[in-house]
Amino acid sequence: MMQKLRLIWVFAAFFAFFSLPATVNTAKHAKGGESAAATTAKAKAALFESHIKSLYDELNLQNKGLDFNVFRFAVPGYYNLLRENKIMPNRHRLAVADFRKPSQQKRLFIIDLASRRLLHQTWVAHGKNSGLVYAQKFSNEHSSLQSSLGFYKTDHTYSGQHGYSLYLDGMEEGFNDQARPRAIVMHGADYVTADYIAQHGRAGRSWGCPSVPFGEHTAIIDNLKSGNCLFIYSDDLSYLNRSKLLNFQKAADFFSTQNAY
């Protein structure tokens, strides 16, 4: 009986000994797989970060007055719109309106991402009820007369009350998706010109439209029309915490699959 028990114990020990390495190796393999995935994600993020910084430096945007952190939000948003098929791959114009800056500063930057050119830098108005010199309040509500933050897709042009104008469609639910029903468009305005700003020390205000200087508006609208991207930015915590289009890793993952500019 004792001999039989010893044999059972030997076989059990033998089985456990040869089974253990396989179990450990499997665990290491699983752990290594997770590590490889994390490493790949980090590599994609680093590549994308390098691309954004290279573009920023090449366009000399720091000396033009566009903060890198704002640009670092704008570019991922553009690529996330591409990823979601909300803008077409052959649309590579990105306009950035930095509403942290006062209205007397040229805070609208229009960039061609493919040719790596800064096409325009000029003034842009914010909504009457968003603030006097600085835009500090934002709304998606009808009749608020406030600007709406976030990413927009440009649509076709038309001639209306303000002359040559550009339809805008807000791409972010809860932040700017009411732009079209609110008649938020890009148009020219006398209250955003150099003369008005020199006289008043600030730009005038719109009813929520990102209006641009009359006289420059035709060229600006022609460069942005038909499915390009506009980003209106401010340091608004609600927007920064809730916007899905600001997801850097998703944009980086998508960028890595593209022959991107």
C-alpha positions, 0 to 999 in steps of 0.5 A, spaced: 500 500 500 505 504 501 509 503 495 503 504 491 502 511 494 509 512 493 508 511 485 502 515 485 506 521 488 512 520 483 507 520 477 503 526 480 510 530 481 512 528 475 506 531 471 506 537 475 514 538 474 513 538 466 506 541 466 509 547 470 513 550 464 508 550 459 503 554 464 509 559 466 510 560 458 503 561 457 503 566 462 509 570 459 506 569 452 500 572 454 503 578 458 508 579 452 502 580 447 499 585 452 506 589 452 507 588 445 500 591 444 502 597 448 508 598 445 505 598 438 500 603 441 506 608 444 510 607 437 504 610 433 502 615 438 510 617 438 509 617 430 503 622 430 506 626 435 512 627 431 508 629 425 504 634 428 510 637 431 514 637 424 508 640 421 507 645 426 515 647 426 515 647 418 509 652 418 512 657 423 506 657 427 509 659 434 511 665 431 505 666 427 501 666 434 498 659 434 499 655 441 502 648 440 497 645 445 491 648 440 494 645 434 495 638 438 488 638 439 486 640 432 490 635 428 487 629 431 480 632 431 481 632 423 484 625 423 478 622 427 473 626 422 477 622 417 477 616 420 469 616 421 468 618 414 465 625 416 470 628 411 473 626 405 480 624 404 481 629 399 479 634 403 485 637 407 484 644 409 484 645 416 481 652 419 483 653 427 480 659 431 483 660 437 478 663 442 482 664 448 485 670 444 482 677 444 478 679 438 483 684 436 488 679 434 489 675 428 486 668 431 484 664 425 489 660 422 487 656 415 492 651 413 493 646 407 495 640 411 497 636 404 501 642 401 504 644 408 502 651 407 499 657 412 493 660 407 490 665 411 491 668 418 486 673 420 481 676 425 474 672 426 468 674 430 465 671 436 458 671 438 455 677 442 453 673 448 460 670 448 463 676 451 466 683 449 473 682 447 474 675 449 469 669 448 468 666 455 461 663 454 459 658 449 452 655 447 449 650 442 442 653 444 438 657 439 437 664 440 443 664 445 447 669 440 453 665 443 459 661 439 459 654 439 466 650 440 468 644 436 469 641 429 465 643 423 465 640 416 464 646 411 458 645 406 457 649 400 456 656 399 450 661 398 449 668 397 444 671 402 443 677 407 451 677 408 453 676 401 457 670 399 457 665 405 459 658 407 454 653 410 457 650 416 455 643 419 457 642 427 460 635 428 459 634 435 453 632 438 451 637 444 456 642 442 455 645 435 450 640 432 445 645 432 449 650 427 445 649 421 438 650 424 441 656 428 444 659 421 451 659 424 455 660 417 461 663 415 460 670 412 464 677 411 463 683 416 465 690 416 466 689 424 472 684 423 476 689 418 482 692 420 479 699 420 474 697 425 479 694 430 483 700 429 477 704 431 474 700 437 480 696 439 477 690 438 473 686 433 465 687 433 461 681 435 456 676 431 450 672 433 454 666 433 457 666 426 465 665 425 465 671 421 471 674 417 473 680 414 469 683 409 474 683 403 478 677 405 472 673 406 471 670 398 478 667 398 477 664 405 470 661 404 473 659 397 479 655 400 474 652 406 468 650 402 466 643 400 467 639 406 473 641 409 474 642 417 473 648 422 475 647 429 473 653 434 477 652 440 477 655 447 479 652 454 472 649 456 473 643 461 466 641 459 468 640 452 475 638 453 472 632 457 467 630 453 469 631 446 470 624 442 474 627 437 479 629 441 481 622 442 489 622 440 490 615 440 484 613 435 487 619 431 494 616 431 492 609 430 488 611 424 494 616 422 499 610 422 494 606 416 494 612 412 499 615 406 498 621 410 500 628 409 
